[in-house]
Amino acid sequence: MNVVKKTIQLSDGRTIEIETGKLAKQADGSVVVKMGKTMLLAAVTCAKDAKDDVDFMPLQVDYKEKFASAGRFPGGFMKREGKASDSEILVARLIDRALRPLFPDDFHAEVFVTVNLISAERDIQPDALAGLAASAAIAVSDIPFNGPISEVRVARINGEYCINPPFSKMPEADLDIMVAATIDNIMMVEGEMKEVSEAVMLGAIKYAHEEIKKQCQAQLELMEAVGKTQKREYCHETNDEALRAACREYCYNKCYEIAKSGTSKHERGDAFAAVHEEFLATIPEEEREEKAFMVGRYFHDVEKEAMRNMILDEGIRLDGRSTTQIRPIWCEVDYLPCAHGSAIFTRGETQSLTTVTLGTKMDMKEMDEVLVQSTEPFVLHYNFPPFSTGEAKAQRGIGRREIGHGNLAFRALKPMVPVGEENPYAVRVVSDILESNGSSSMATVCAGTLALMDAGVKIKKPVSGIAMGLISDSKTGRYAVLSDILGDEDHLGDMDFKVTGTVDGITATQMDIKVDGLSYEVLEKALEQARQGRMHIMGEMMKTISEPRPELKPHTPRIVQLRVPGEFIGAIIGKGGEVIQKIQKETGTTVTITEVKEGNETFGVVDIFGENKESMDAALAWVKGIVTVPEVGTVYNGKVVSILEFGAFVEILPGKEGLLHISELDWKKVEKTEDVLNVGDEVEVKLLEIDAKTGKMRLSRKVLLEKPEGYVEPVRRPRPEGGERRDNNRGPRREGNNRGSRREGNGPREHKEHNNAPKGE
């Protein structure tokens, strides 16, 4: 083995180690990246040549967290890792978006990058190391690549920036972003914030870049140490320069005029396609099929050049807008009468129909990942059906793009959606994109805000979002920052920069850079232009609904929440859950209880979720009865649960029974308990006494009745010294006296129907 290692020291003294030459040596390149006890194995392989008619970069990035890395079994019946989780897909996307722009434009061989988490220290976030591992694996291979790059996480904690902070510090952070860059340029940014300013976000990016430079330098040294500074030669494109020139000569002016016409997306697309076909028709028929693929590439370049020059020269965009102008917006709420909340947000040719559903804690998303096990009370799902772009094809489930766009909108809204006691509901937002021509994820943020307010969810502040673009010319230094970009402006432009926030600051961002040399001056201008655009969009949204509805919709199920002392949690749940299940079954509600610790205090938070007030009141009274401590002297409306020779047991509160002795039934003498009461009867009783040692309760009915005139208290015979106690002349109590379920005093009976009752009550 020829093992080579490089060590990187972070600004706080922690170290990252990169090792190659020990594992996965048959891959084109492989490394192990280690920080603390966390280790990631990255391997990259590349096809020897490109497939026919491929004019794009066929890159596949996969990230996988092995459960064994943290000493855990995977869930499910098979007990093995399955398909990638949403979080693994999101990490893979972060890597992909940083690497993809840096492969040579004419390099089209298939490249596969695999990053596996193989050892996981509990408090280290591995996703911050995944981009470094992927880039280092390419660096030690012979695959052509204009890197290296690295990725770091930047958090701001107590006003200070820090790199790759542990899990335990993240609750204190008001900024959490991932930044990818080369030594010279920022390539990708994504993250969430708690209403920070543009200056704070820009400062975080600059801080990240300084750390990334050190990590890129270590990779260059590693590349030299393993002798991989020379990359493989390739030839993946066949070109005809005369055909390229002819295509530009014939098509450029026509494309420029179409780009300047300000037509709709489909009209513009049809017009470009017609010019493409016209030029193909000028090629001799016997050569047409052979040259069609090259013509497609050349025409795309001409279309791109015409559109970019039009914007830089004239400041006019494909739909006729200026660089700062926002497309027309219209909104509507309460569009779907049966949803808990709904909204339509339409901006130009992009439209989202978004719904809100409110549920219980049992509806919360359960996260069972290698290093994260928790529940998420707020979720957002994004759907992008083919008909939204006019494509005639089947929808084949959710792809990586849907997961990524949905996550961005989720992060944008998450800081503003109250949780816990402020909002006991589980909240699900679903955005269905019905039309798309750029920035559908930002339409989701806007529609989500409107739908949440329509549902009556008391969001802290409304959130709006905008996508910014960039057209630049490296030769002349000219550039134009575009507000609210179209799909073509994203595809043919140099930047896709999405920013969401409230009137007071940024809540989420996602930026992909497609060119080298983007200055901080351009970023600063883009952020300010984005702020102005967000405020305009927010103003249009507020014309439809400006604050959450004061009440939930009539058909929205209600939740009542109460705190109970920790010692009553077991009593509410019951043995094997039978008490809580009985409450739900008999009242038709859903009841959940969560144990919460605050300092040294433990208490339970009970949520009662029901369709109508009557059922919820019944469940609430039941729970309150369980946690209520009986008070001597209080009158209760109880229920007779059993009849005995010497009286009756009466349930005065759920699970709490006391003895109503036969002598306490009435002022007059009662021969048989059944003469006054039967099982199931409701009876008013007063709690006379609670035994200090056993907790047994003594009840009376007669004290609530009017004492007969001339009533004389019966004389009780003294108990003989050493003799047995007698009870109302009914004979001595004896062990095994053959009286069914009779028990001493008024303690709990041991029969099946009542073995739930808390002991001592």
DAJO-V185518 format. One record per backbone hydrogen bond with DSSP energy under -0.5 kcal/mol. NH is the residue of the N-H (numbers start at 1). CO is the residue of the C=O. If there is no record, write none. Layout:
nh = <NH & NH>
co = <CO & CO>
This chain:
nh = <3 & 4 & 6 & 8 & 10 & 10 & 13 & 16 & 17 & 18 & 19 & 20 & 27 & 28 & 29 & 31 & 32 & 33 & 34 & 35 & 38 & 39 & 40 & 41 & 42 & 42 & 43 & 44 & 45 & 47 & 54 & 55 & 58 & 59 & 60 & 62 & 64 & 66 & 66 & 69 & 70 & 71 & 72 & 89 & 90 & 91 & 92 & 93 & 94 & 95 & 96 & 97 & 98 & 99 & 100 & 102 & 103 & 107 & 108 & 111 & 112 & 113 & 114 & 115 & 116 & 117 & 118 & 118 & 119 & 120 & 121 & 124 & 126 & 128 & 129 & 130 & 130 & 131 & 133 & 134 & 135 & 136 & 137 & 138 & 139 & 140 & 141 & 146 & 150 & 152 & 154 & 155 & 156 & 157 & 157 & 158 & 158 & 160 & 162 & 164 & 167 & 169 & 170 & 170 & 172 & 173 & 174 & 175 & 176 & 177 & 178 & 179 & 180 & 181 & 182 & 187 & 188 & 189 & 190 & 191 & 192 & 193 & 194 & 195 & 195 & 196 & 201 & 202 & 203 & 204 & 205 & 206 & 207 & 208 & 209 & 210 & 211 & 212 & 213 & 214 & 215 & 216 & 217 & 218 & 219 & 220 & 221 & 222 & 223 & 224 & 225 & 226 & 227 & 228 & 231 & 232 & 236 & 239 & 244 & 245 & 246 & 247 & 248 & 249 & 250 & 251 & 252 & 255 & 256 & 257 & 258 & 259 & 260 & 261 & 261 & 262 & 262 & 268 & 269 & 270 & 271 & 272 & 273 & 274 & 275 & 276 & 277 & 278 & 279 & 280 & 281 & 282 & 282 & 283 & 287 & 288 & 289 & 291 & 292 & 295 & 296 & 297 & 298 & 299 & 300 & 301 & 302 & 303 & 304 & 305 & 306 & 307 & 308 & 309 & 310 & 311 & 312 & 313 & 314 & 315 & 315 & 316 & 317 & 320 & 325 & 330 & 332 & 334 & 337 & 339 & 340 & 341 & 343 & 344 & 345 & 346 & 347 & 348 & 350 & 351 & 352 & 353 & 354 & 354 & 355 & 356 & 357 & 359 & 363 & 364 & 365 & 367 & 367 & 368 & 369 & 374 & 376 & 377 & 379 & 381 & 383 & 385 & 388 & 389 & 390 & 391 & 393 & 396 & 403 & 404 & 405 & 406 & 407 & 408 & 409 & 410 & 411 & 412 & 413 & 414 & 415 & 416 & 417 & 417 & 418 & 422 & 423 & 426 & 427 & 428 & 429 & 430 & 431 & 432 & 432 & 433 & 433 & 434 & 434 & 435 & 436 & 443 & 444 & 445 & 446 & 447 & 448 & 449 & 450 & 451 & 452 & 453 & 454 & 455 & 456 & 456 & 457 & 459 & 460 & 464 & 466 & 468 & 469 & 470 & 471 & 473 & 477 & 480 & 482 & 482 & 483 & 484 & 485 & 490 & 491 & 492 & 493 & 494 & 495 & 496 & 497 & 498 & 498 & 499 & 500 & 501 & 502 & 505 & 506 & 507 & 508 & 509 & 510 & 511 & 512 & 513 & 514 & 515 & 519 & 523 & 524 & 525 & 526 & 527 & 528 & 529 & 530 & 531 & 532 & 533 & 534 & 535 & 536 & 537 & 538 & 539 & 540 & 541 & 542 & 543 & 543 & 544 & 545 & 549 & 556 & 558 & 560 & 562 & 564 & 566 & 568 & 569 & 572 & 573 & 574 & 577 & 578 & 579 & 580 & 581 & 582 & 583 & 584 & 585 & 586 & 587 & 588 & 589 & 590 & 592 & 594 & 596 & 598 & 601 & 603 & 604 & 605 & 606 & 606 & 607 & 607 & 608 & 609 & 609 & 610 & 610 & 616 & 617 & 618 & 619 & 620 & 621 & 622 & 623 & 624 & 625 & 626 & 627 & 628 & 630 & 633 & 634 & 636 & 638 & 638 & 639 & 640 & 641 & 642 & 644 & 647 & 648 & 649 & 650 & 650 & 651 & 652 & 652 & 653 & 656 & 657 & 657 & 658 & 659 & 660 & 660 & 661 & 661 & 662 & 664 & 665 & 671 & 675 & 676 & 677 & 680 & 681 & 683 & 685 & 686 & 687 & 688 & 688 & 689 & 691 & 695 & 697 & 698 & 699 & 700 & 701 & 702 & 704 & 705 & 711 & 723 & 727 & 728 & 730 & 733 & 737 & 742 & 747 & 751 & 754 & 755 & 757 & 758 & 761>
co = <1 & 20 & 18 & 16 & 8 & 14 & 10 & 8 & 34 & 6 & 32 & 4 & 24 & 44 & 44 & 42 & 19 & 40 & 17 & 38 & 35 & 119 & 33 & 116 & 31 & 40 & 114 & 29 & 112 & 110 & 51 & 53 & 56 & 57 & 111 & 113 & 115 & 64 & 117 & 66 & 67 & 68 & 67 & 85 & 86 & 87 & 88 & 89 & 90 & 91 & 92 & 93 & 94 & 95 & 96 & 99 & 100 & 104 & 106 & 58 & 45 & 60 & 43 & 62 & 41 & 64 & 39 & 116 & 39 & 69 & 119 & 121 & 124 & 125 & 126 & 126 & 127 & 127 & 129 & 130 & 131 & 132 & 133 & 134 & 135 & 136 & 138 & 102 & 181 & 179 & 177 & 162 & 175 & 155 & 160 & 156 & 172 & 157 & 155 & 153 & 123 & 166 & 166 & 167 & 169 & 170 & 156 & 156 & 192 & 154 & 190 & 152 & 188 & 150 & 185 & 180 & 180 & 511 & 178 & 509 & 176 & 507 & 174 & 193 & 506 & 506 & 197 & 198 & 199 & 200 & 201 & 202 & 203 & 204 & 205 & 206 & 207 & 208 & 209 & 210 & 211 & 212 & 213 & 214 & 215 & 216 & 217 & 218 & 219 & 220 & 221 & 222 & 224 & 223 & 229 & 142 & 106 & 237 & 240 & 241 & 242 & 243 & 244 & 245 & 246 & 247 & 248 & 251 & 252 & 253 & 254 & 255 & 256 & 257 & 258 & 259 & 318 & 264 & 265 & 266 & 267 & 268 & 269 & 270 & 271 & 272 & 273 & 274 & 275 & 276 & 277 & 278 & 279 & 280 & 284 & 284 & 285 & 287 & 288 & 291 & 292 & 293 & 294 & 295 & 296 & 297 & 298 & 299 & 300 & 301 & 302 & 303 & 304 & 305 & 306 & 307 & 308 & 309 & 310 & 310 & 311 & 310 & 321 & 317 & 322 & 346 & 344 & 342 & 335 & 336 & 356 & 356 & 354 & 332 & 352 & 330 & 350 & 328 & 347 & 435 & 345 & 432 & 343 & 352 & 430 & 341 & 428 & 426 & 360 & 361 & 376 & 365 & 374 & 366 & 372 & 367 & 365 & 375 & 427 & 429 & 431 & 433 & 385 & 386 & 387 & 386 & 391 & 394 & 399 & 400 & 401 & 402 & 403 & 404 & 405 & 406 & 407 & 408 & 409 & 410 & 411 & 413 & 413 & 414 & 416 & 419 & 420 & 359 & 377 & 357 & 379 & 355 & 381 & 353 & 430 & 383 & 431 & 351 & 432 & 351 & 388 & 439 & 440 & 441 & 442 & 443 & 444 & 445 & 446 & 447 & 448 & 449 & 450 & 451 & 452 & 453 & 452 & 457 & 416 & 501 & 499 & 497 & 482 & 495 & 480 & 478 & 473 & 471 & 469 & 480 & 323 & 467 & 467 & 486 & 487 & 488 & 489 & 470 & 470 & 512 & 468 & 496 & 510 & 466 & 508 & 464 & 505 & 502 & 196 & 500 & 500 & 191 & 498 & 189 & 496 & 187 & 494 & 494 & 517 & 519 & 520 & 521 & 522 & 523 & 524 & 525 & 526 & 527 & 528 & 529 & 530 & 531 & 532 & 533 & 534 & 535 & 536 & 537 & 538 & 539 & 540 & 541 & 541 & 453 & 553 & 610 & 608 & 606 & 604 & 602 & 565 & 566 & 568 & 569 & 570 & 574 & 575 & 573 & 573 & 577 & 578 & 579 & 580 & 581 & 582 & 583 & 584 & 584 & 609 & 607 & 605 & 603 & 601 & 598 & 596 & 564 & 594 & 562 & 604 & 592 & 605 & 560 & 590 & 607 & 558 & 608 & 612 & 613 & 614 & 615 & 616 & 617 & 618 & 619 & 620 & 621 & 622 & 623 & 624 & 628 & 687 & 631 & 685 & 636 & 683 & 651 & 681 & 649 & 649 & 647 & 644 & 660 & 642 & 648 & 658 & 639 & 650 & 656 & 656 & 653 & 655 & 761 & 650 & 697 & 648 & 658 & 659 & 699 & 646 & 661 & 662 & 669 & 672 & 673 & 673 & 640 & 678 & 638 & 636 & 700 & 634 & 686 & 698 & 698 & 696 & 691 & 746 & 689 & 659 & 686 & 664 & 664 & 701 & 702 & 708 & 720 & 731 & 726 & 727 & 725 & 734 & 739 & 744 & 749 & 751 & 752 & 754 & 655 & 758>
